[in-house]
Amino acid sequence: MGLMDISRFRFVNDTLGRQEGDELLKQVAQRLQQAAGDAYDVARIGVNSFGIAVTDARDAGAVALALDGLMRACFDAPFVLGGTELRMAAKAGVALYPMDGADAETLLRNAEAALNKAKASADSLLFYTSEMNTRVAEALSLEGRLRDALDQGHFVLHYQPKQHLASGAIAGAEALIRWNDPRRGLVPPAQFIPILEETGLIYDVGRWALRQALADNLRWRQAGLAPLRVAVNVSYLQLRHRGFIAEVRDAVSHDAGAAAGLELEITESMVMDDVQHSTANLHALREMGITIAIDDFGTGFSSLSYLAKLPVDTLKIDRSFVTDMTATPEGLALVSTIINLAHALKLKVVAEGVETDEQSRLLRLLNCDEMQGFLFSRPVPSTIFESRYLASSAGGLATSTDVGLQE
C-alpha cells in the first residue's frame, strides 16, 4: 500500500486559488490513472493524497520501482494551471502486507507514518519498516544505473551458436543481451531484466536489441557471410504495447532484406494471457514477412487448439525438459511428444540448454531439428562469433540467429 502526497499543494491554493488547486488535483489524477492502467488501483483518499495498491510485486524493491515509476510519469512534466506552468513534486510512504499490517486500516495508518517520515527527510519515498529502505535504495540506484547504461551504450549482444542435429553444421545462434557495467563487468540478464520490465525501460532496451540485431545481420550480409534469420526475443510488455507493430515496421523498412531475415521470439504464456490481441499482432508481423518462434515451449500450459491456429514457425523446447529427458522415461516421452507434435504442425523444433552428449544423442534420435547449449558453445562476443562460426559458413550455408533478452 502506497500513500502519495503532493508537495507544496497549499502553495497552489494560496497563490492561484482553490479553483486552480482543484484543476491540479484533476490533472494529477488523470496522469496517475493513465500511468497505472490496469496494473494498479489508484484512489484519492485525502485532500492532496492518493492511495496506490501495488499487487503481484515480487519484493519490496519491485514495489518501490512501481511507485517511483508512477511518480515520474505524474510529475516529470510540468502542469499548466490558468496559463501558469508549474513543476510539482510528491512524497510517498509505503506499508507492505502482511508484515506492516493485516488489514486496510492498519496498512493505511502505517503508510501515512512512512509518508510523514519522508516529508521530514530528503527522500521522496520511504517504507514503514526501516530495513526495507536499504533495499529500496538499492533498487532505485540500479534503475538509475540501467538508464545510464542505455544512454552510454553499455548494453551488448553476445551470440550462442545453434547446431543442426542431422548434419552437425552451424544452424544459427541466439544473441543474448548483456550489461557491460563499468563497475561490475558483464552482468547476466537475470539480474537486470526484471528491473527493466518493472520500470518500463524494457521498451527502450528492447528497441535497441531489435535494431542492433538487424544492424548486425545487415553487416554480415554485406560482408558476404552466410544469410541469417535473426530472431529477437520480445518482452510481453513490448508485444502488448500499442506502438509495437509500427515500431517493428519502421525498423525493417530501412533494408529490403530485413523482414525476410527477422524472426520474433515470444513465450507461450505471453500469447495465452491475451490470445485475441496477441494473435492479431502476430498476423500483422507475419504479413511483413517476419517469422515467429514460441520460446520455452511446454512451460505455459497452452491449449493445443490455440497452438494449431497460431501463426508461428518454430517451437523451442525449454531447457528443463531437456534436462529431465535423460533422468526419467517420462521426461524422454514428453520431449518426443513435443517434437512429433511440432512436426505434425509443420513447425521447426529447437532444443535449448543442451549440455551433455547423451542429450544430444537422444535429440538426434528423436529427429529434433536444432540444439543449442554449453555442449556446443557458451555465448561469445559478436566478433568471436563472426570469426569462429560465420566465416566458415560463408560458402552458402543458410543459418538463423536468435536474439534474446535472456539466456
Number of C-alpha atoms within 10 A of each C-alpha: 24 28 30 25 22 19 15 12 17 14 11 19 15 11 10 14 12 13 12 18 20 16 15 22 18 12 16 21 17 13 17 23 17 13 17 19 11 9 12 17 15 19 14 14 13 11 11 19 19 20 22 23 16 19 12 9 13 9 12 18 21 21 23 29 21 22 26 18 16 20 22 15 16 23 17 11 12 13 18 14 17 10 7 10 11 13 10 18 17 20 25 30 28 32 27 23 14 10 10 19 17 11 10 11 10 15 23 22 16 24 28 25 19 24 27 17 20 20 19 10 12 9 13 18 26 28 29 24 15 10 9 18 18 12 17 21 17 12 19 18 11 15 19 11 13 22 15 13 17 15 10 9 11 15 19 17 23 22 25 25 28 27 22 18 22 13 11 11 15 21 23 29 26 26 30 24 25 23 22 17 15 9 6 8 10 15 14 15 18 12 10 16 20 15 22 20 16 19 20 16 18 22 19 14 21 21 17 16 25 24 16 15 21 26 15 15 24 18 12 18 15 11 11 13 21 23 23 25 25 30 28 27 26 23 20 17 16 18 19 16 11 11 10 17 18 11 13 18 14 10 17 20 12 11 12 9 16 22 24 17 22 27 27 25 25 24 21 22 19 18 23 18 13 11 15 10 13 18 18 12 18 21 17 16 22 17 11 17 16 23 24 23 26 25 25 22 24 20 14 15 10 15 10 10 8 13 16 14 10 18 19 24 17 22 26 23 24 18 18 15 22 23 18 16 21 15 11 10 10 12 17 20 13 16 23 18 13 19 25 17 16 19 17 10 15 13 17 17 25 26 29 23 19 21 18 14 11 12 20 22 11 17 25 17 11 16 15 25 20 25 30 26 22 14 14 17 15 12 20 17 15 16 11 13 18 16 10 13 18 23 15 14 18 16 11 11 16 15 22 22 25 25 31 27 21 16 18
